[in-house]
Amino acid sequence: MPIDPLREFSDCLWAIILEYGKAGKKDSAKSLELLRAAEAKEEIIAQRALGIAYFEGKMGLKKDVKEGLRRLEQTAKTDHTSQHLLGRIYENGWEVKKDLNLAKTWYLRAAKFGFQGSFDAMERLCKGAKDPQCQDWQAFRANKPAATP
């Protein structure tokens, strides 16, 4: 059976719609069921959404920051949105000790994928800074081709 990425995306989207009650009635149980099914198919959006759900204690899941971070870090191996989110978590100290070096590490990974929010974060955090992440950022920027109009 061929993989239908649109179908997998729609399962994740439908799960989110159900979770927030945008289809009339909130249904966290059905939302979680759809996400778990999509996660089993290794759908990155579902994996990220479940990591966030554990981190925040949503969709009927007990809040488990450690499990949420573990899942987000797993997803961040290939997902720049998860990398950026981890950067925000560590930059702001959301449920973790604030760690700007770790935030920059995650932002840098996402920026190298072309994630604009992380590019902006690195610009902001590295003004005048000389730490290893900012030196890596400066080297990356120096070698990055200019955007074409």
N, C-alpha and C positions, 0 to 999 in steps of 0.2 A: 504494500500500500504506500503510495507516494506521500511525502510530508507536505502538508498544506500550511505554509507559514501564516497565511491570512486567517485560517481557522484557529491556529494556536493563538495568534494575537487576539482574535475575537473572543476566545475563551477567557483570556486574561482581562480583557476590557470588560466583558460581561461580569466577571468576578468582582471587579472594582465597582462597576455600576450597582451591583447587588449589595455590596458592602456599604455603600454610601446612600442607599435607598433612592437612587435616581430613577429607578424603574417603578416607583410607587411604594414598594415595601422593602425595607432593609432585610437581607437574608444572609447573615454572616456564615451560617452553616453551609449553604449552597456555594457561597463565594469561596470559602475555604476548600470545599470539595473540588471546585473547578481549578483553583490554583494548584492543589496537590496533584491533580491529574495532569495539568500542564507541566508541573515540575518534574513529574515522572518521565515526561517526554523531553526533559532537559531544556525546556523553554526558559530562556534567560529572564524575561520579564516576570514570569511566575516566581522564579528563584529569588529575584530581587524583592518582589512584593512580599514573599513569605519572610525574608530576612527583616524587612521593615516591620511586618506584623509582629514578629517575635520581639523586636527591639522596642516597639511601642505598646505591645500588649493589645493588639487589635484582632478583629475577625474571630473573636472567641478564644484566642490563644492567651495563655498566661504570659505576662510580661517577663521576658528572659533576655536581658541585654546581651549577656555573653553569647547565647545562641544566635541572637540577631546579628551580632558582629561577626561571628564565625561564618554565618551564611552569606553575609555581605562581602566578607573577605574572599570567600570561595568564588562568589559571582564576579568579584572585581578582577579575577585573573584574566577575564576576557571582556568585561563590560565597563566601558568608560563612565557610564552613568553611576554605577556602584562605586567606582573609584572617586568620582566627584563627591558623592554623598558621604563617603568615609572621610574625605577631606573636610567637609563641612562639620561632621560630627566631632572630629578632633580639633578643628579650629575653634569651635564654639563651646567645647566641653559638654556636649549633650550626653548625659549619662556616663561620661568617661572623664578622666582627668584631661584638662585642656593640654594639648601637645602640638604646638605650631610646627615643629620639625616633622612629626608624623603627618600632620595636615598637608604640609608642602610635598611630602613624599607621594601621598595619594593624588593631590592636585596635579603634580608634575606628570604622573602616569597618564591621567586623563587628558591633560593638555597636549601631550605627545600624540594622542589619538585625534586631536583636533577639537576637543570639547571646549567651547568658547568660555563657559562659566569658570572652568579651571584655569584657562589662560588668563582671564581677568583676575582670578584669585592670586595666581602667582605674581602677576604684575603688582598687585596691591601689597602682598606679603613680602616681596623681595626688594622693595624700594630701599636702597642703601644697605641691604643686608649682604653679608659675605659668607654665610654658612654654606655647607656642601650642596644642599638642595638648590639654593639660589645660584650658586656657581654653575651647577648643571643646567639650571633654567636659562642662565645667560648664554651658555654655550649652545643650548638648543635653539634659542631665539636667533643667535648669530648665524646659525646654519639653516634656519627655516626659510624656505623660499617665500618671497612676498606674495600676498594674495593677488589673484588676478580679478579685474573688475568683471 
